[in-house]
């Protein structure tokens, strides 16, 4: 788990409306760490979550999502943070099922999971197309 890397990413969040900072740290098999923070917009629908920002950054930088070993997501929630539905769907497509997803908070409460547990009945156009 990359608690400190996710915590550092969280500090880079742009959250002038909710003040709810979230950070994500993706670890690749070679040890590379990709960070993401949530970025808000006054039109909330245009905001972007830390998990998706980290995943999209990973791809934009030329890394292969198949190389993801783990993702650590941290927020200032009372319980370990829970990804939104959009992030669960994106993770279900981009994150290997073998990767560990660590959901945590500033008190270091941790829930360990994977993409299948987060979204067991994901939408998959490749699979669902008739």
NUDRENKE-53639 format. One record per atom (N, C-alpha, C, O): x, y, z; residue in one letter. Coordinates in steps of 0.2 Angstrom, whole numbers, plus 5000, padded with zeros to 4 digits. Atoms other than C-alpha are relative to their C-alpha. Layout:
NUDRENKE-53639
XYZa...
***
This chain:
NUDRENKE-53639
500449945000x500050005000x500450065000x500950075004x499749945001x500650174995x499750065004x499550115001x500349954996x499950275010x500350074999x499950124998x499749945000x501150415010x500050044993x499950104992x500149985006x501150434991x499350034998x499250084995x500749985001x499250444990x499850065005x499550115002x500149944996x499250565005x500350064997x500050124997x499749945003x500450684996x499650024994x499650084993x500449985006x499450674980x499350045002x499150084999x500649974997x497850724991x500150075001x499750115000x499849934999x498750884995x500050044994x499950114995x500049965006x498750934977x499350014997x499250044992x500750005002x496850924976x499850074999x500050125003x500349945001x495951074969x499250005002x498849974998x500650024998x494351074979x499750075004x499550065010x500249944997x493751254982x499250005003x499050045006x500750004998x491851204984x499949955005x499549975010x500150054995x491851044994x500550005006x500449985011x499450014995x493551055003x500149935002x500449925007x499950074999x493550865002x500549984995x500449964989x499450025004x495250814996x500149934999x500049895004x499950075001x495550644988x500749994996x500850034992x499450015003x497250574983x500049934998x499749885001x499950075002x497750414973x500749994998x501050044995x499350025002x499350324970x500049944997x499849895000x500050065004x499550194957x500749975000x501250014998x499350035000x501050074959x500049954994x499549914994x499950055006x501649984943x500449945003x500849955008x499550064999x502549814943x500750025001x501149995005x499349984999x504149904941x500250055005x500750075006x499949964995x503950014956x499850084999x499850125003x500249935002x503450174946x499350025004x498949985005x500649984996x502150274956x499750064995x500050114993x500449955004x500750384946x499550035005x499249995009x500449964995x499850514957x499450034996x499450044990x500649975002x498150584955x499650045006x499650015011x500449964995x497050714965x499450024997x499350034990x500749985003x495250764963x500150084998x500450115002x500049935003x494950924953x499350024999x498949994996x500749985000x493251014956x500050064995x500450094993x500249955004x492351134945x499450035003x499049995006x500649974998x490951254949x499449964997x498949965001x500550055003x489851144938x500249935002x500649904998x499850074997x490050984948x500149954995x500649914996x500050055004x489750874934x500750004996x500849954993x499449995004x491350934926x500649985004x501249995002x499450024996x492450884941x500249934998x499949894995x499650075002x493650734940x500349985007x500650015010x499850034994x494050614954x500749984999x501049974994x499250024999x495850564960x500149944996x500649934993x499950075003x495650384954x500150014992x500549984989x500149995007x495150434936x500650044998x500950034993x499549955002x496450574935x500749965000x501149964996x499450054999x497850444941x500049954994x500549954991x500150055006x497250314928x500150034993x500550014989x499949975006x497150434914x500750034999x500950034993x499349975000x498850514918x500449944998x500949954994x499650065001x499550334918x500049994992x500649984989x500050025007x498950304900x500350064996x500650054991x499849945004x499350484894x500850005000x501150024996x499350005000x501150454900x500349944997x500949934997x499850065004x501250294890x500149945003x500449895001x500050064997x501150164903x499449964998x498949984996x500550055001x500150004901x499649995006x499949965011x500450014994x498749984913x500049935003x499949915008x499950074998x499049794913x500649995005x500749945008x499450004996x500649844923x499850025007x500350035012x500249984993x499649904938x500049955005x499749895004x500050054994x500049814954x499550025005x499249975008x500549974995x499049924966x499850074999x500150114996x500249934999x498050084969x499850015007x499549975010x500249974994x497950174985x499650064999x499850114996x500449945000x496550294987x499850035007x499649995012x500049974993x496450415002x499550065000x499650104996x500449944999x495150535008x500050025008x500249985012x500149984992x494750625025x499349985002x499050015007x500650034998x493250515027x500049975007x500649955009x500050034993x492750435044x500249934999x500649905003x499950075002x492850265036x500550004994x500650054991x499650005006x494050205022x499650034994x499050014993x500449975006x493550305006x499749954996x500049904995x500350055005x492350224994x500050044993x499750094993x500049975007x492550264975x499350014998x498949974999x500749995003x491050334966x499949954994x500449914992x500250055005x490150234953x500450014993x500649964990x499649995006x491050314938x500749985001x501049954996x499350034999x492750274946x500049935000x500549904997x500050085000x492250094949x499949984993x500349934991x500050035007x491750074931x500650014996x500849964992x499449995004x493350154924x500549955003x500949924999x499650054997x494350044936x499949934998x500349894996x500150065002x493449894931x500249984993x500449934991x499750015007x494049924913x500750004999x501049964996x499349985000x495749984916x500549965005x501149955003x499550034994x496449894932x499949934999x499349905000x500050075000x496849714931x499749975006x499850005012x500350034995x495849604942x500549985006x500349975012x499550024996x497449544950x500350065005x500650055010x499849944997x497849724956x499650015007x499050005007x500349994994x497549764974x499850075001x500250124999x500349934999x496449924978x500050015007x499649975011x500049994993x496749994995x499650075001x499850124998x500449944999x495450115001x500150025007x500149985012x499849984994x495950215016x499850075002x499550114998x500249934998x495750375026x500750035004x501249995005x499449974996x496950495036x500249965006x500749975009x499950034994x496750385051x500349934999x500549895003x499750065002x497550235041x499549945001x499849885001x500550065000x495950125042x500049984993x500050024988x499950035006x496150015027x499549954998x499349905002x500450065003x494949905016x500449984994x500550024989x499650035006x495849795003x499549974996x499149934998x500550025004x494849754988x500349994993x500950004992x499850005007x494949724969x499450034996x498950044998x500549985004x493949774954x499349965000x498849994999x500650055000x492749624954x499650025006x499050015006x500449994994x492249664972x499750075000x499150085002x500349935000x492049854969x499450004995x498950044997x500549995005x490949824954x499949934996x500149924991x500050075003x490449644951x499649994994x499749944990x500450015006x489249674937x500150064996x499650104994x499849945004x490149804927x499750004993x499649954990x500250005007x489649864910x500649994996x501150024997x499550025004x490749794897x499849994993x499549944991x500349995007x490349844879x500349944996x500049914991x499750055004x491549714872x499749935001x499549894997x500450064998x490649574882x499350004998x499049954997x500749995000x488949644881x499750014994x499150014993x500349995007x488749684863x499749944997x500049884997x500350065003x487549574854x500050014992x499749964989x
***
